Structure formats: C-alpha cells, structure tokens
Amino acid sequence: MNIALSFGSDGVALLTLDRQNSSANVFDVATLHELDAHLATLEARTDLKGVVIISAKPKIFIAGADLNAFAGSTPEQLGAIVDLGHRIFTRLERLKIPSVAAVNGVCLGGGCELALACDWRVGSLDKSTKIGLPETQLGILPAWGGSVRLPRLIGLPAALAIILAGRQLAAQPAQKQGLFDDIAHPEYLLAAAKKQLAQGKRPTPSPSGLLNSALLRPLVIRKARQGVMAKTHGHYPAPLKALEVCAAALGGPLEAGLALERAAFLELVKTDACRSLMSIFFLQERAKKLKAPDADGMGRTVRHTAVIGAGVMGAGIAQWVSARGYPVLLKDVSPDALAKGLAAAGKIYRDAAKRRVFTEVEARAGLERITPAHTDVPLANVDLVIEAAVEKLELKQKIFRQLEARCGPHTVLATNTSALSIDAIAGGLADPGRVVGIHFFNPVHRMQLVEIVRGPRTAPAALDTAVTFVKSLGKLPVLVKDSPGFLVNRILLPYMVESVRLFNEGCDVRRIDQVMLDFGMPMGPLRLTDEVGLDVAQHVAVDLQNRLPKPVPINDTLVQIMTKGWLGKKSGRGFYNFGDKKGAKEEPNPELAFAQAAGQGRTQDDATLRDRLVLVMVNEAARCLEEGVVGAPEDVDFGMIFGTGWAPFRGGPLRYADTLGTSEIVQRLEKLQVGVASYFEPCARLREMARTHAKFYPNS
C-alpha cells in the first residue's frame, strides 16, 4: 500500500502518501491505480466536506514518476501510462468535493501535476519544499496535465518560465507565482489545508492580464522561443515542443489540450536527446548509490573535518562542508590568506542567502562552523583532513608528513589535487593507506562532480570514508584510478591543447569557440582556457605531457601569450578581452596575431575543426577505459558531463561514439591521423570495437 485513505470526524478525508519500503514517494502504475480506487471511494461518499492529500515522508511529497519502472516501456505502453495519468488526475479535478494538496517537501513532475489537479495547494515553509516541472531537463514535457493546467492557473508567461527551464520553486516564490494559495509552517500545514476547503470548489482558472490576452500571445511565444534558442542553440527539442503545446492548449477544452500533450510526449521520447538526457538521470542515480569496493562499511564516521589551504579551492570546500552541518577547521600558514578565504566563504553564503538557498540565520551559522587557524592546532580528533594547497608535489608531501604526525591514527588524509599522483603524495608516510584523493571542481558550490581517487596503496576503509563523506555533502562521486590527470582533466586537456593548436594555425578565436558552442558545449575551449588561466592550463598540460605515454603534444603558443602578462580572465586579457564593467561583452583580443602562423587552420571547414576538437576527446575517453582509469563507460560519460558540461543531449563522449558508430569514429580519426597529425591515431580499444562493430552501451 502506497496511499492510505482515512476519514476524520470533521468530514474531511485524508489521502496520505507513504510508499512502503522507500524514503521517497513516486508514481508508478500500481500507485496510480491505487489513487484511482481511492477516488472511486470518495465519489461514492455523500457526507464529505473535502479531501486533503498529504505525505507521511518528512522531506518528500511526491518526487515524480518512477522512471526506473517506466524505463524500457514501448511507445504503446507509455501512451497507456499517459492516458492513465490523464484520466485519474482529471477524475481528481472533477470530484464534487473540494481537494487540497498539502505540500511538504519535494513536489516535482507528476507530483506537481497531481497538485495542479487539486482545487487548492498549500505549501510548507520547510526548506525541503520545492515545486516544479523539471521534465524538459529529461528531454520530455509535463505529460500528466502540467503543460495544460499550469498556464491556465498562473498565465502563459509565468508558466513558460517554469516549464521551459524546468524550474523548481521554494514555497514563498511559488506562492508569489500563484502555484500555492497559502503557505504555512509544517506543523500548521494540515490546518491551513483544511481552511482552504471552506472556499469550496475552485472556479475554472482564467488568468487575466494583458500578456495573457490572445492579442499579445504571439509576442509572448516569440520572446519565449528566442530565449530557448539562445540557451539551447536548438539542440534540445523538449522546450520548443513544450512551448508549442502550452500555447496551443491555452483557451481550448481540457481534453484537446491533454491530447496535444500526449502526442508531443510520445514524439519526444523517440528523440536521441531524450534518450541521452534520461541516461544522465540514471547516471546521477547510479552515482548516489556508489560504494567503495571491498570496503564493506569499513569507513570512518566523519564528524569533524579540516581543510588545509585557504585559497580559492580550500575556501570553497570549507564553505560547502560547513553548509552541510560539519564543523570545519580552515588552516593556512598566512593570516592574510585565511582572511581572504573566510571572506570568500562569506560571500558565497551571502549570495546564497540572497537567492534564498539559506536564510540569513542559516548562512551566519554555516560561516560560524568554519574555525580559522594559522598556527599549529590539535588535529587528533579530526576524522577527515582535505589538503587544498598549491599544485606542487614537494609542498604536498611536506604537508602530509606533518599531518600524519599530528592527526589521530585513524584520520583519513585526503588531497584535492587535480592531477598529481596520490601515491607520490603519500610516498613518505608510514601509513600511505590512509591517503585518498577527493578532487572537487571549481567553483565548489556549483559543480556536482567529485573525483574519488584511489591510489595503489589506498586502504578500502579510507576509500569508503571518502565516498560516504562526499555523498553526505550532496555531491556526485566518480571513482577513478590514480593516473595522470585522473579522468576529467585527462580527457579535457587534449581538447584544450588542440584548440590552441588550431588558433596557432591561423583559425579565428571566435570561430573555434563557436564550432564547439554549436556542438553543444557550454563554453568554447579558448574561452575556457581564459577562465582556467593560461598559466594553469600550461602547467597542467606540461605535467600531463611528461607523464602520459601518448600525450597530445603541446607548443609554445600559451607561453608566448603569457610573456605579455596576459593570463586570461584573472588578468583581464587572454584570448579575449574582459571589460571592467559587469556584463560587458567579451571580445576576442585583437593583438594576438603575433602568436599565430598563417597555416592550414584558416582553410579547414567547420566539420574538420569539430572533428579535431571532439574526436581527440572521444579517443582519449576510450583510452581511459582501455587503461582502467575508470571501470565502465558510464563513469567516463558521467564524469565529462558533470565535470565539463560535455554536451548533455549527446550523452557523453562514449555514448556519442555509439551514436556515430565506432567504425565511423575510427575512419575519421585515421583521416585526421594522415591529414593533420599522428596523435589522432585511434586507440586499440576503438580499433577493436570498430572491427567487431561493438558498442560501448550494447543494450541501448
């Protein structure tokens, strides 16, 4: 039983959502049928004043549809599931008694559509409460009435802002938009819901206002379409299809709108973009369940943490860890560095409070959990230390020798290094087994991915501690082997090096970046180099050049540019000029001709440029799998999507290889190997797969 129906002496029925043996409420076919049976019972009663739908889970109303249960369904089966949801939610909407959704916690997708089918909605002020329709992020659209009912409730412009972006709103913004009719603290939620019942059935929604008029509707649609195209470059069909359905259904009969919704949904589920975005959802779920191999729960329970180094990464890590309730000791030998680190953490908290991620009280409490120290302090009771000093092996080795001497015997020692060998860092320790890599990505408060790096001597207990701790922070871990560049930088650096080579050959900066923006990357490679810093990019490239058996060779282009003092965004100039004014448009640096040679780059077509930039990553990704850097293709694609923003609708470099076909990939690489450079030689894994027509994902 997933839904319980009870009746109060006040004449109010209570539908309580409580999925058995699960921490979350979700909709599957069985739960929909259960709801349908309860609605039949309610229809048969003549003595009721109304019904309240509420959840017994502490942080979840309904998280949405159970995608695992629906995965693998045929289009006909999916069509039947859509029809079932439409019929049941319409039945709820047409009850003779008023209905209220009392929402505490997550209310997304199908959960939100259930709430929209009720007459009234009351939201809890608990921090966990989020309501929205995120379906477009999965390559589909709201298909249980959300695309039809939300525009009717709050108007087309406001509904499009939520649906097209897949937005999730907290209680107060949701009330402001009209999704919630009232809000209350959790302990008063049921009383507030029952109060709404006194208003009876809700009149048919008819949003007023100039922007909702038929006269200005084409303007609203055109503006929304322009916004979608600017963000997606047309690569994601779901937002455009959702826009089409929302606009066409507004003002017409409910059944006609639901039919449009159904047809659009079944069209979208057949697209490559939907398949790729759904696969990303399952990759996230897979990461949340990651366990350290051979650990068997041996990890240490983390209660107290320390971060060594108060630079950009150290401050970011300390802020994130403290925001998750852990007390953090932030240590740096420089008082000035500590002050800057605390200021940086404070700014992250303030900005988050402005966005209502935290209340002002929560933000202050989080910052107070960070204890600064520039002198030696006791570390014996610290469960986990994360070192975030500069990327110099000798310095890190020194820090770890000091930590081993001053920490307790079971303290796990982690390094945030992005490329240095974990084993080398642990080399001089009496117990190298306690050392593990926990590599956060910058900026820490925005990037979900964390690489957990297992050195050849890392103990299972240390690895288990790291994995469990990272998941407790709400981050998504990927387990990688201790090897040059680990996973993400290993694949990303050849791409960035190749973009610099193309520039050196005479290609225009804007053209190089635009080719990859058109491919679906969130940022062009030269703009990314500016963001990272030319000096940092050069340092990592040289390091990998020296340690990888088959590196993409680098040239001196970045060194030449750096002689001018141009380091990228942090210096105000690199491949682009960065204006002083906030929001100023970045323009290519017009004084870079000295670092270019008139060559073949200018005459190559965009398809060749794209292959040079993309296939160098695909080849390196396959090589990572070949060398056992990670254990599965899913790890590669997951790491690149969440670590670099690799074109999500393409599903990651290895799923992209499957889409094109490994034979096609090898043929294109061989063409580049002959026509451009020998480093495009396909790796052995790709050659073998092309020979046997194999796929990285044979079951998809």
N, C-alpha and C positions, 0 to 999 in steps of 0.2 A: 504493500500500500504506500502510495506516494502523496496522496491528498486525503485529508480527513475532513469529514463534514459533521459539524455539531450545531446544536440549536440552543440559544440562550433563552432565559425566562423573559428577556426584554423583546422577544420576537425577532431577533437578529440572528441570521445563520452565519456560521463561520467556516470558511474553506481554508484549512491550514495546510500549507505546502511543506512537506517534510519527507524528502526522498530517503528511503531506507538505505542504510549502509553506505551513505555518501555524505561528504561535507557540503555538497552543492545541490541545489535544485536545478534540474534541467528538464526539457521537454523531449520525450521520445513518444513513439506511437502508443505505447501502453499507458503512459501518463495522460496523453490526450484523450484516450478512451475513458480513462478513469474520471477525468474532468467532465466529459460528456455525460457519463452516468449520473454524476452529482447534479449536473444542470437539469437533467430529467426529473430528479427528485425535487429540486427547487420549483420547477414548473408545476409539479403536482400539488404543492402546498398552497393553501389559500390564506394562511394565518401569519405570514411573514411580513415584516416591515422592510427587510432588505438583507443583503448579503455582503460580508466583508471578506476579501481574500488577503491572507496574511501568511508570513513564513515563520516556521519554527527555527530556521537556521539563524545564527547570530549575525552573519555578515552577508547573506545572500537571499534575495527574494527569488528571482529565477535568473540564472546566468545565461539562458538562451536555449537553443536547440542542442540536443546531444549529437554533435557532428560525428562522433565515433559510431553511433548507432545507424546514422544515415549514410555513412561512407560506403561506397560500393553499390548503392542502390541504382537501379536502372532509371532512365528518364520517366518511364511509365510509373514506377514506384514513387519517384519523387513527386510526380504530378498528383498522385493519390494522396501523398502526405500533405501537399499544399492544400488540396481540396478539403482534407480532413480538418486542418487548422482553420481554414476559412469558415467552414460550416460550424465548428464548435465556438469560435470566437464571435461569430455573428449571432449564434444562439445565446451566448452570454449577453451580448449587447441588447438583444431583444427580450430579455427577461421582463416580466411585468413589474417586478420589484426592482428598486434601485440597487446598484452594485458599486462597491468602493474597493480599489486596490490600496492596501496599506503597505507601502513600500519601505522596508528597512534593508539596506544593503544593495548588492548588485542587482540591477534590473535592466537587462540588456537583451537585444534581439527579440526572440519570441516572448521573453518576459515583459519587455516593454510593450509588445503588441497585445499581450493579454491585458495589461494595464490600460492601454488605449481603448480596448473593447468595453471596459467598465464605464459607468456613468461618471465616476469621480475618482480622483487619485490624490492620496495624501502621502507626503514624503517624510522620512525620518531625517533629523538633523545629524544622525550619526555620520562620522567621517567616511564610513564604508559605502554610504548610499551614492549610487551612480545610476543614472537612467539614460538610455540612448539606443540608437540603432546602428551598430557597427558593421552591418552586413557588407557594405561596399568595400570594406577592407579585406573581405574574404572573396571578392570578385563576384558577389551576387547583390541582390537588393532585398529590402524587407518584403517578405512574401506571405505573411500571415495577416495582411491588412495594414501594416505600418505605412506603406507607401501611399495608401488611400486615406487612412484615418488621421495621421498626423497633420497633413496640410489642412484638412477640414477643421482640426481643433485649434491650431495656432497660426494658420495662414501659410501661404506658399513660401514667401521669402524665409521666414524663420524655420519652417520645416526643411527646406532645401539646405540651409546652413548646417542642420544636424545630420540629415541623411547622406548628403553628398560627401561629407568629410568623415562620416562615421563617428560623430562626436558623442562624448559621454558627459552628462551634466550632473553636478552635485545638487543637493536639494534646493538651496536658495536660488541659484541660476535657473534651475528647472521651473521653480515657481514663477520666477520673473518672466520666463518664456511662455508660461501657460500650461506646461506639462503637469505640474502639481497644482491642485486647487487650494491646498493648505499644507503647511509643514509643522512638525512638532518634534519634541524630543522623544526618543524611543519609548520611554515609559508612558508617554501620553498618546502614542500613535493610535492605538485601538480606539481610545475615547474620541480622538479627533476624527477618525474614520466614521464612527457611528454618528457623530454630529453631522457629517455630510449627508447621511441618509435622510435626514429631516427635510432636505431640499427636494426629495423625490427623484423621479427620472430626469436625466439631463435633457434639456431641449436639444434638438438637432443642431450640431455646431454650424455656425455660419460666420466665419471670420470676416470682420468688417475692415475698412481702411482702404486708402487709395491704392496701395500696392497689391491688394488682393482683388482689385476690380478687373473685369475682363479687358478693359481698355489698356491697362498698364501691364497686364500679364505677359505679353510678348517681350516687354523690356526686362522684366524680372528673369524670364527664361534666358534671354540673350546674355544678360550680365552673368547669370549663374554658369552658363555654358562657357563663357570666356574665362571665368575663374577656374573651372575644371580643366580646361585645355592648358591654361598657364601652368597649372600644378602637375598635370599628368602627361602632357605632350601627346595626348590621345592614346596612350598605351593601355589605359585601364577602361574597358567598356562599361563596367558596372555603374559608375557615377553618371555617365551620359544616359544610360538606359533608365536609371532611377529618375533622373530629371524628366525624361520623356514621359514616364508613367505618372509621376506626381502631377505634372501639368495637365496631361490628358484626362486623368481621373477626376480632377477638381471640378465640382459643379455637376457631375453626372450621377447616375444611380450607383449605389454601392456595388451591386453585382457586376456592373460593367467595369468598374474600377478594379475589382478583385480579379476579373478575367484578364485584364491588361497586365496586372501584377504577376499572375500565374504564367502567362505566355512569356513575359520578359525573364522571369526566373529560369524557366526551362531553357530559354535561349542562352542565358549567361552560363549555366552550369556546364555547357558544352565547350566553353572557350578555354584556350590554353592559359589565359590569365587567371581564370577561376581555379583551374587545377593547380597552378603554381602557388597561388595565394592560400588555397586550402592546405597544400603541403606545408607551407610555412607555419600555419596554425598548429599542425600536428608536430612539426619540429619544435615549436615552443613547448608543447605539452610533453614531448619527449625529454627536453632539457630539464623541465621541472621535476621529472622523475629520475634524473641521473643519479646513479650510485657509484661510489668508488669500488672498483673490482677488488676482490679478495679482502675487503675490509671487514664485512660482517658486523657493522656497528661499532668498530673499534675506536672511532674518532673521539676526540676530547670535546666535552660540552664547553662552548665558549660563552663566558660571561663578561670577561674583562679583556680589552684589546689595547694595543698600542700601535701607533704609526710613526715610523722613523723617517723624518724628512718632511718639511712643511712647505715644499714648493707647490706648483700647480696640482700635481697628481696627489701628493700627500695630503694637502688641504682638502681636495675633492673627496678623497677616500674617507678622511676623518669626518667630513660633513655627512656623507652618506651613511656611514656606520653609526654615527651618533643619532641620525634621524630615525634609525631603526631600533632605537632604545638601548644601544650598547654604550657604556662609558668608555671614552677613548682618551688615552694619553697621547698627545701630539708632541713629539720631541724633535728638536733641531738644535745644533750647536750655536746657531746665531739667533740672538733675541730679535733682531730686525726681521729675519726670515719667519720667525714664529708670529710676530705681529702681523706681517703680510698674510701669512697663512690663515690666521684667525679672521682677519678682515675679509679674505676671500670666502671663507666658510660662512661668515656672517652675511655677506652679500647674497650668496646662494639661498640662505634661509629667508632673507628679506624679500627677494624676488619671488620665492615660492609662496610666501605669505600674501603677497600682492595678487598672486594667481589663485589664492585660496586653497593651495595644496596643504598648507598648515594654517592654523590660527596664529595670531601674534604670540599667544601664551606658549603654544607648542614649539614655535620657532625659537623663542628665548630658552625654553627648557632644553631643546636639542643642542643649542650652542653651548649651554652651560655643562652639557655632558662631555665637552671637549676640555681636557686639562692640559694647558701648555707647560712645557718644561725645556729649559736649555742647559740644565745641569744633570748630572747623573742622579737618577731616582730609582727606588726599588722596582724591580720587574719580576720578582719571584712569583707573584700571584697573577701575572698576566697569562691568559690562556693562548692568545694568538698575537704575534707581532707581524706587522706588514711593513717591510722596508720599501721606501719610495725615494731613495737618494738618486743622484745623477747617474747616468749610464756609464760608469767606469768600474771595470771589474775589480781592480785593486782596492778601490774605496769600499765596494760592497763586501769584499772578502774581509776587510778590516772590521766593518760594522758587524758582520755575522760572528766573527770571533769574539767581539765584545758582548754581543747578545747571548751567545752560548754560555759565557762566563757569568752573566748577571741574571739570566732568566732561570725559571724553575726547570727541573729535568724533563718535564713533560710539555713544556711550552712549545707550540708549533711555530717555526720560524719561516715566514713567507716573504717572497720578494715580488715586487711589482715590475720587475724588469720586462721590457718589451722584446728583447732579443738575446740577451746574454745567457750563457749556459747555466742552468740551475746547478748542474753537477760541479762546474768550475767555481761557482759562488760558495758551494758547500765544501769545497776541496780541503780546506784546512781544519775542518771541525772534527771533534772526537766522535760526534754522532751526526753524520750527514743525512741520516734517515729522517730527521725532523724537519728538513728543508723542502719546501714546495713552492712552486710558482703560482701566484694569484695575480694575473695580469688584467687590470682594469683598463678600459679605454677612455680616452679624453673626449668630451667632458664626462666625468664620472656620473653626475646626476642625470645625464641624458642617455648614455649608452648602456643598453641592457646586457650586452655580452661581457663575459669574463672568461678568459682562458685559464684553466687549471692545468698547470704544467707539472708532469711527473718526471722527475729525474731518475736516472737508472738506479739510484740508491734511496729514493724517497720511500719511506715506510708506508704501508697501507693505512695505518692509523692517522698519519699526517695528511695523507690524501683525503681520507674520509672526513677529517675535520674541515679541510678546505672546502670540499664540495658542499657539505652540510651548512657551513657558515655562509657561503656565497648564496645558496638558495634561501637562507633565512633573511638575507638582505633584499630579496625580491629580484635578484639578478638571474640571468640565464647562463649557466656554465657549459663550457665545452671542454672535454678532457683531451689534452694534446701531449705528445711526446716531447721530451727535451731535445730540441734540434734547432738549427739556425733559423731565427725568425719565427719559430713556432708555426702557427697556421696562417693567421690573417696577414701579418707583415710579410711572410714568405711568399704569399700569392700576390699581395698588393704591390710590393716593391718592383717586380719586373714590369708591371703596368706603368708605374710612375717613371721608371727609368726609360721605358720605350717612348713615353710621351715627350720626355726631354730630348731623346734622340731625334724624334720627328721634328721637334722645334729646331734643333741644331741643323737638320737637313734643309730647313727653309720653310717649314709649314707655319702658317699663321697661328698665333696663340688662341685666338677666338675660335678658329676652325677646328683645332684639335679638341678643345673642350666641348664645342657644340656637337661634334660627332658622338661623343660619349653621353652628352645630355640627351641627344636624340635616341641613343641606345637604351636609356633609362636609368643611368647613374644619377645620383642626387647632386653631384658636383663634378666638373671636369677635372682631369688629372693634373693639369698645370695649376688650376685654382686650388686644388687640394694640396699641391706642393707648397704653395704660398701659405696655406692655412697651417700646415705642419711646421713650416720653416725650412728654408733651403739648407741651412746648416744641419738641422736634424735629419732631413732626408738624405743628405750627402753622407752623414756619419753612419746611418743605418745601412745605406747602400754599400759603402766601403766594407762595413763589417760582414755583410752577407757575401759580398764578392770574395772575401778572404776565407770564408768558412763553408760555402756551398760547393759541392762537386761540379755542378753545371749552372753557374750563375749567368744571368744576362749581363754582358759586360757594360760597364759604365764609362762615360767620357768625362772631360773636364768642364762641361758647359756650366754646371752649377758653381763650380769653383770660380770660373771667370766672372759670373754674375755677382758672386759674393765679394769679389775684390772691390766692387763699387759700394759695398756696405748694404747691399740690397738682400735682405733675408726673408722677404715675403711680408705677410700681413703685420707681423710684430715690428717691422722697421718702416712700414708704410709703403714699401715698394718691393716688387719681385717681378714675377711675370705680369702682374697687374699693379696699377697704382691705386692705393687705398686713400680716399679723401679723408680729411679730418672731420667733416660733418657726418653725423649719424644718418644713415640711409643714403649716403652719396653713392652714385653708381660707380662700380669698379670698372675701369677701362684698362685695356692692355697697355703695358709700359711701352711707349714709342721709342725708347732709347736702347732697345735690346738687339739691334741689328748686328752689333759687334760680336755677339755670341752665336751668330748663325752663319752657316756656309750655304751658298747657293747650290742646291742639290736636288735629288730626286723627290724630296718631300712635296715640293710645290706641284709637281705634275701627277702625283698619285691621286686616284679618285677616292671618294669618301669610303667606299666599300673596302678598299685596301687598307686605308687608315684604321677603320673599325676592326678589321681582322687582325691587324698588327697589335692593337691595344687589347682586344678581347681574348684572342686565341693564346696570347702569351700567358694570360691568367688561367685559361682552361688547361693548357699544357702543364703549368705549374701545379694546378689543383690536382690533376691526375697523378702527377709525380708525388705529391704529398701522400696520396692514398697508396701509391706504389711502395713508398718508403715506410709506411706505417706511422706517419706523423699523427694521424687520427685513425679510428677504427672502421669508419663507414662513410659512404658518400654523403649521408645525411649530415655528418659532422662538418664536412667541407662546406656544403651549401649553407648550412645554418650559420657557421662562423662568418662567411663572407657577406651574407645578407645582414646579420645583426652587428657585424664589426665594421662594415664599409658601406652598407646601404646598397649592395650589389643588386641592381635591377630586380626588385621583388617579383614583378609579374613574369619574369623569366625563370624564377625558381632557383637561382644559384648557378654557378658555372658548370657543375656536372649535370644538373637537370637540363640546362641549356644545351650541353653536348648531346644529351639523349634526343632533344628536340630536333637538332640539326642532323643527328646521326654521327656516330664515331667515324664512319668511313669518310663522310664529308669533312669532318674536323681534320682528320689526318691528311686528306688531299689538300686542303687549304694551307695547313702548316707546311707540307712539303713544297708547295708553291712558294711560300714565303722563305723557306729554307734555301731554295735555289735563287730566288729573285731578290731577296733582301739580305739575309744573314743566316749563318749556320745555326745560331742558337734557337731558331724556330723548329729544329728537328723534333718530331713527335717523340714523346717518351715511350718506353717499351710497353707500358700499360695500355696506352691509346692504340699503339700498333696492333697489339694482340686482340684488343676488343674490335678494332676495325676488321681484322682478318676473320673473326668469328661472328661479326655483326652483333656483338653483345651490347648490352645497355648497362649503365650504372644503376638504374632502377628497373630491373627486368619485369616487375609486376605492375608497373604503372603505364 
